[in-house]
């Protein structure tokens, strides 16, 4: 009988001793639903060792057992480190086991190398399969969570839309009577402030309606000068700019003419300027708001709104355009989400960059960018 058969015969006769020694050292959780299969898997592993010694082991046999055990480990919900430890313990025990066979260490050297190679390959396939299964499980759970989150946002949007519609009716009436009071009593104290605050409140309500995609009447795109739009916006924001002691530096190219949905673009720019004012309030002095526009490569309009307020952390920049994300104590988290939706509707982009010196929101609108509702050019820029 050759060395291989002598060794296999020795292993068969002393198998209970090996299993007892190994089982006494392995780590098995009481919560492991497959703990009854530990000995069975060990026997399968010994069977692979014997096939390997005889040169009859195929890679498919190793994968078959590795994949089966990987599924068991996933179902057991036990740390994979425990499994790796037990497999390596089994490797050490079987090497110690065969060295007690009486066969010289020189003759056993290729056998030990064979055993190590088998265990390495088994571990590789088992851990790889376990990782694939775990990733798929996590992805499935993530998709479920995302879908649930979207459903909750839809319900919240429907509820918000209903509430905002109910709120807007009396607000419209109040705004109408305030205008009448302004006309009849132009010198009335505080009436301008009340009118301004009501207009801003109406603007916030419009944001909710855009976010819920209800109550927004699509209008035809119109052609207007970008400079005129900013003049209207800054006039409207003048009380807030004075109150926050903000120095505005507008550098708007007077030759740029845009064809777009004016009210929607105005809403975007208003929101960015209001956010800038809120950020600048955190500075004690030298509060500056910079507005700049240019044509880039004769194909895009770039609008930059910058402030020298505190820097926005990188992790926050990644999520500021997400719905309902806000760093403000009383913020709604829909302003920048609405801005992004409107700009993307115009086939443009919006992004934010921030350092300790300056924070900039950059809007890029293409020269020719029809919306979903139009087949003709929505935005065009003309140079005088």
C-alpha positions as CSV (number, residue, x, y, z in Angstrom):
1,X,0.0,0.0,0.0
2,X,1.4,3.4,-0.9
3,X,1.8,6.4,1.4
4,X,-1.5,8.0,0.2
5,X,-3.6,5.0,0.9
6,X,-1.8,4.4,4.2
7,X,-2.6,8.0,5.3
8,X,-6.2,7.8,4.2
9,X,-6.6,4.5,6.0
10,X,-5.2,6.1,9.2
11,X,-7.5,9.1,8.8
12,X,-10.6,6.8,8.4
13,X,-9.7,4.8,11.6
14,X,-9.0,7.9,13.7
15,X,-11.6,10.2,12.2
16,X,-13.8,10.3,15.5
17,X,-10.7,11.5,17.4
18,X,-10.0,14.3,14.9
19,X,-13.7,15.4,14.9
20,X,-13.8,15.4,18.7
21,X,-10.6,17.5,19.1
22,X,-11.7,20.0,16.4
23,X,-15.3,20.3,17.7
24,X,-14.0,21.0,21.2
25,X,-12.2,24.1,20.0
26,X,-14.5,25.7,17.4
27,X,-16.6,28.7,18.2
28,X,-20.3,28.0,17.7
29,X,-23.0,30.5,18.7
30,X,-26.2,29.3,20.3
31,X,-28.1,31.5,17.9
32,X,-26.6,29.7,14.9
33,X,-29.6,28.1,13.1
34,X,-27.2,25.8,11.3
35,X,-25.1,24.7,14.2
36,X,-26.3,21.1,13.7
37,X,-24.5,21.0,10.3
38,X,-21.1,21.9,11.7
39,X,-19.9,18.3,12.0
40,X,-21.6,17.4,8.7
41,X,-19.6,20.1,7.0
42,X,-16.4,19.0,8.7
43,X,-16.9,15.4,7.4
44,X,-17.5,16.9,3.9
45,X,-14.2,18.7,4.2
46,X,-12.3,15.6,5.2
47,X,-13.9,13.9,2.2
48,X,-12.4,16.6,0.0
49,X,-9.0,16.2,1.6
50,X,-9.1,12.5,0.7
51,X,-10.2,13.2,-2.9
52,X,-7.4,15.7,-3.1
53,X,-4.8,13.2,-1.9
54,X,-5.9,10.8,-4.5
55,X,-5.8,13.4,-7.2
56,X,-9.6,13.1,-7.8
57,X,-10.7,16.5,-6.6
58,X,-12.2,18.9,-9.1
59,X,-12.6,22.7,-8.5
60,X,-16.4,22.2,-8.9
61,X,-16.5,20.0,-5.8
62,X,-14.7,22.6,-3.7
63,X,-17.1,25.4,-5.0
64,X,-20.2,23.2,-4.3
65,X,-19.4,22.8,-0.6
66,X,-18.1,26.4,-0.3
67,X,-21.3,27.8,-1.8
68,X,-23.5,25.7,0.4
69,X,-21.7,26.7,3.5
70,X,-21.8,30.4,2.4
71,X,-25.6,30.2,2.2
72,X,-25.7,28.7,5.6
73,X,-23.5,31.4,7.1
74,X,-25.7,34.1,5.6
75,X,-28.9,32.5,6.9
76,X,-27.3,32.1,10.4
77,X,-26.6,35.8,10.5
78,X,-23.4,35.1,12.4
79,X,-20.2,37.2,11.9
80,X,-18.2,35.7,9.0
81,X,-15.0,36.0,11.1
82,X,-16.3,33.2,13.3
83,X,-16.6,31.0,10.2
84,X,-13.1,31.9,8.9
85,X,-11.6,31.1,12.4
86,X,-13.3,27.7,12.5
87,X,-12.1,26.8,9.0
88,X,-8.5,27.7,9.8
89,X,-8.8,25.8,13.1
90,X,-9.9,22.8,11.1
91,X,-6.9,23.2,8.8
92,X,-4.5,23.3,11.8
93,X,-6.2,20.2,13.4
94,X,-6.1,18.1,10.3
95,X,-2.4,19.0,9.7
96,X,-1.7,18.0,13.4
97,X,-3.8,14.9,12.8
98,X,-1.9,13.6,9.8
99,X,1.5,14.3,11.4
100,X,0.6,11.7,14.0
101,X,0.2,9.0,11.4
102,X,3.8,7.8,11.8
103,X,4.8,8.9,8.3
104,X,8.0,10.9,8.1
105,X,7.7,14.7,7.9
106,X,9.6,14.7,4.6
107,X,7.0,12.4,3.0
108,X,4.1,14.4,4.5
109,X,5.4,17.8,3.3
110,X,3.6,17.6,-0.1
111,X,0.5,16.3,1.7
112,X,0.5,19.3,4.0
113,X,1.0,21.7,1.1
114,X,-2.0,20.0,-0.6
115,X,-4.1,20.4,2.5
116,X,-3.2,24.1,2.8
117,X,-4.0,24.7,-0.9
118,X,-7.4,23.0,-0.5
119,X,-8.4,25.0,2.5
120,X,-7.2,28.3,0.9
121,X,-9.3,27.6,-2.2
122,X,-12.3,26.6,-0.1
123,X,-12.1,29.7,2.1
124,X,-11.7,32.0,-1.0
125,X,-14.8,30.6,-2.7
126,X,-16.9,30.5,0.5
127,X,-16.1,34.1,1.6
128,X,-16.4,35.5,-1.9
129,X,-19.9,33.9,-2.3
130,X,-20.9,35.0,1.2
131,X,-19.9,38.6,0.3
132,X,-21.9,38.5,-3.0
133,X,-24.9,37.2,-1.1
134,X,-24.6,39.8,1.6
135,X,-24.2,42.6,-0.9
136,X,-27.3,41.4,-2.7
137,X,-29.2,41.3,0.6
138,X,-28.1,44.8,1.5
139,X,-29.0,46.1,-1.9
140,X,-32.4,44.6,-1.7
141,X,-33.0,46.1,1.8
142,X,-31.7,49.5,0.5
143,X,-34.1,49.4,-2.4
144,X,-36.9,48.6,-0.1
145,X,-36.0,51.5,2.2
146,X,-35.6,53.9,-0.7
147,X,-39.0,52.8,-2.1
148,X,-40.6,53.3,1.3
149,X,-39.0,56.7,1.7
150,X,-40.3,57.7,-1.7
151,X,-43.8,56.6,-0.8
152,X,-43.6,58.6,2.4
153,X,-42.4,61.6,0.5
154,X,-45.3,61.2,-1.9
155,X,-47.9,61.1,0.9
156,X,-46.2,64.0,2.6
157,X,-46.2,66.0,-0.7
158,X,-49.9,65.3,-1.1
159,X,-50.7,66.3,2.4
160,X,-48.5,69.5,2.1
161,X,-50.2,70.4,-1.2
162,X,-53.7,70.1,0.3
163,X,-52.7,72.2,3.3
164,X,-50.9,74.8,1.2
165,X,-53.9,75.2,-1.1
166,X,-56.2,75.7,2.0
167,X,-53.7,78.2,3.4
168,X,-53.3,80.2,0.2
169,X,-56.9,81.1,-0.2
170,X,-57.1,83.3,3.0
171,X,-53.6,84.6,2.3
172,X,-54.6,85.9,-1.1
173,X,-57.5,87.7,0.5
174,X,-55.3,89.2,3.2
175,X,-52.7,90.4,0.5
176,X,-55.6,91.9,-1.5
177,X,-56.9,93.9,1.5
178,X,-53.4,95.1,2.4
179,X,-53.0,96.5,-1.1
180,X,-56.3,98.3,-0.8
181,X,-55.1,99.7,2.6
182,X,-51.8,100.9,0.9
183,X,-53.8,102.7,-1.8
184,X,-56.2,104.3,0.6
185,X,-53.6,105.1,3.3
186,X,-50.2,105.4,1.6
187,X,-48.6,106.9,4.7
188,X,-49.8,104.1,7.1
189,X,-47.0,103.0,9.4
190,X,-45.6,99.5,8.9
191,X,-47.9,98.7,5.9
192,X,-45.0,98.3,3.5
193,X,-43.3,95.8,5.9
194,X,-46.5,93.8,6.2
195,X,-46.9,93.7,2.4
196,X,-43.3,92.6,2.0
197,X,-43.6,89.8,4.5
198,X,-46.9,88.6,3.0
199,X,-45.2,88.5,-0.4
200,X,-42.3,86.4,1.0
201,X,-44.8,84.1,2.6
202,X,-46.6,83.7,-0.7
203,X,-43.2,82.9,-2.3
204,X,-42.6,80.1,0.3
205,X,-46.1,78.7,-0.5
206,X,-45.1,78.6,-4.2
207,X,-42.1,76.5,-3.2
208,X,-44.3,73.9,-1.6
209,X,-46.6,73.8,-4.7
210,X,-43.6,73.3,-7.0
211,X,-42.2,70.6,-4.7
212,X,-45.5,68.7,-4.8
213,X,-45.9,69.4,-8.6
214,X,-49.5,70.6,-8.0
215,X,-51.1,73.9,-8.5
216,X,-48.3,75.1,-10.9
217,X,-49.7,76.5,-14.1
218,X,-47.3,76.1,-17.0
219,X,-46.8,79.4,-18.8
220,X,-45.3,80.2,-22.1
221,X,-41.6,81.0,-22.0
222,X,-40.9,84.7,-22.4
223,X,-37.9,86.7,-23.5
224,X,-36.3,89.1,-21.0
225,X,-33.1,90.7,-20.0
226,X,-31.2,88.9,-17.2
227,X,-30.2,92.3,-15.8
228,X,-33.8,93.4,-15.5
229,X,-34.8,90.2,-13.7
230,X,-32.0,90.8,-11.1
231,X,-33.1,94.4,-10.7
232,X,-36.6,93.3,-9.8
233,X,-35.3,90.7,-7.4
234,X,-32.9,93.0,-5.6
235,X,-35.6,95.7,-5.3
236,X,-37.9,93.1,-3.8
237,X,-35.1,91.9,-1.4
238,X,-34.0,95.4,-0.5
239,X,-35.6,95.5,3.0
240,X,-34.0,92.1,3.9
241,X,-30.6,93.2,2.5
242,X,-30.7,96.4,4.5
243,X,-31.8,94.6,7.7
244,X,-28.9,92.1,7.4
245,X,-26.4,94.9,6.4
246,X,-25.4,93.1,3.2
247,X,-23.4,94.8,0.5
248,X,-24.5,93.6,-2.9
249,X,-22.0,93.5,-5.8
250,X,-24.0,92.9,-9.0
251,X,-22.0,92.3,-12.2
252,X,-24.7,91.3,-14.7
253,X,-23.9,91.5,-18.4
254,X,-26.6,93.9,-19.7
255,X,-26.4,92.3,-23.1
256,X,-27.6,88.8,-22.0
257,X,-31.2,88.1,-23.0
258,X,-32.8,84.9,-21.8
259,X,-35.9,83.1,-23.1
260,X,-37.3,81.1,-20.2
261,X,-40.1,80.7,-17.6
262,X,-39.4,84.0,-15.9
263,X,-41.4,83.3,-12.7
264,X,-39.7,80.0,-12.2
265,X,-36.2,81.3,-12.8
266,X,-37.0,84.3,-10.5
267,X,-38.0,81.8,-7.8
268,X,-34.7,80.0,-8.1
269,X,-32.6,83.2,-7.9
270,X,-34.8,84.6,-5.0
271,X,-34.2,81.4,-3.0
272,X,-30.4,81.5,-3.5
273,X,-30.2,85.1,-2.5
274,X,-32.4,84.5,0.6
275,X,-30.2,81.6,1.6
276,X,-27.1,83.8,1.1
277,X,-28.6,86.5,3.4
278,X,-29.3,83.8,6.1
279,X,-25.7,82.6,5.8
280,X,-24.2,86.1,6.0
281,X,-26.1,86.9,9.2
282,X,-23.6,84.6,10.9
283,X,-20.8,87.0,10.0
284,X,-20.2,90.0,12.3
285,X,-19.2,92.4,9.6
286,X,-18.1,92.9,5.9
287,X,-21.1,90.9,4.6
288,X,-20.9,90.7,0.8
289,X,-23.2,89.1,-1.8
290,X,-21.7,88.8,-5.3
291,X,-23.8,88.2,-8.4
292,X,-22.1,87.5,-11.7
293,X,-23.2,86.3,-15.2
294,X,-21.3,85.4,-18.3
295,X,-21.5,83.4,-21.6
296,X,-19.2,80.4,-21.6
297,X,-17.8,79.0,-24.8
298,X,-20.7,80.7,-26.7
299,X,-23.0,77.8,-25.7
300,X,-24.0,78.3,-22.0
301,X,-25.1,81.0,-19.7
302,X,-23.4,80.9,-16.3
303,X,-25.0,82.7,-13.3
304,X,-23.0,82.7,-10.1
305,X,-24.4,83.8,-6.8
306,X,-21.7,84.0,-4.1
307,X,-21.4,85.1,-0.5
308,X,-18.5,85.4,1.9
309,X,-20.4,83.7,4.7
310,X,-19.3,80.5,6.6
311,X,-18.1,77.5,4.6
312,X,-20.6,74.7,3.9
313,X,-19.1,71.3,5.0
314,X,-18.3,68.9,2.1
315,X,-20.7,66.3,3.5
316,X,-23.5,68.8,3.6
317,X,-22.9,70.0,0.0
318,X,-23.5,66.4,-1.2
319,X,-27.0,66.5,0.2
320,X,-28.2,70.1,0.1
321,X,-30.3,69.5,-3.0
322,X,-32.1,66.5,-1.5
323,X,-35.8,67.0,-0.5
324,X,-36.4,67.9,3.1
325,X,-32.7,68.2,3.9
326,X,-32.0,71.4,5.9
327,X,-29.5,72.8,8.4
328,X,-31.8,75.5,9.5
329,X,-33.7,75.1,12.8
330,X,-37.0,76.1,11.2
331,X,-36.2,75.2,7.6
332,X,-38.4,73.1,5.3
333,X,-35.6,71.6,3.2
334,X,-37.5,72.1,-0.1
335,X,-36.0,75.4,-1.3
336,X,-32.9,74.0,-3.0
337,X,-34.7,70.9,-4.1
338,X,-37.2,73.1,-6.0
339,X,-34.3,75.1,-7.4
340,X,-32.7,72.0,-8.8
341,X,-36.0,70.7,-10.2
342,X,-36.7,74.0,-12.0
343,X,-33.1,74.3,-13.4
344,X,-33.1,70.7,-14.6
345,X,-36.6,71.3,-16.2
346,X,-34.8,74.0,-18.2
347,X,-32.1,71.4,-19.2
348,X,-29.6,73.2,-17.0
349,X,-27.5,72.3,-14.0
350,X,-26.9,73.8,-10.6
351,X,-24.1,73.1,-8.2
352,X,-22.5,74.5,-5.1
353,X,-18.8,75.0,-4.1
354,X,-17.7,76.3,-0.8
355,X,-14.5,77.4,1.0
356,X,-13.7,79.4,4.1
357,X,-13.5,82.5,1.8
358,X,-16.5,82.1,-0.5
359,X,-19.6,80.0,-1.2
360,X,-20.9,80.0,-4.8
361,X,-24.0,78.5,-6.4
362,X,-23.5,78.2,-10.1
363,X,-26.4,77.8,-12.5
364,X,-25.6,76.8,-16.1
365,X,-28.3,77.1,-18.8
366,X,-27.7,76.0,-22.4
367,X,-28.3,78.4,-25.2
368,X,-30.8,76.1,-26.8
369,X,-32.6,74.0,-24.3
370,X,-36.3,73.1,-25.0
371,X,-38.3,71.9,-22.0
372,X,-40.5,68.9,-22.0
373,X,-43.5,71.1,-22.9
374,X,-41.8,72.9,-25.8
375,X,-40.3,71.8,-29.1
376,X,-38.7,75.2,-29.8
377,X,-35.7,76.8,-28.1
378,X,-36.4,77.8,-24.6
379,X,-33.3,79.7,-23.7
380,X,-31.2,81.8,-25.9
381,X,-28.6,84.4,-25.3
382,X,-28.0,87.3,-27.6
383,X,-25.0,89.5,-27.5
384,X,-25.4,93.1,-28.7
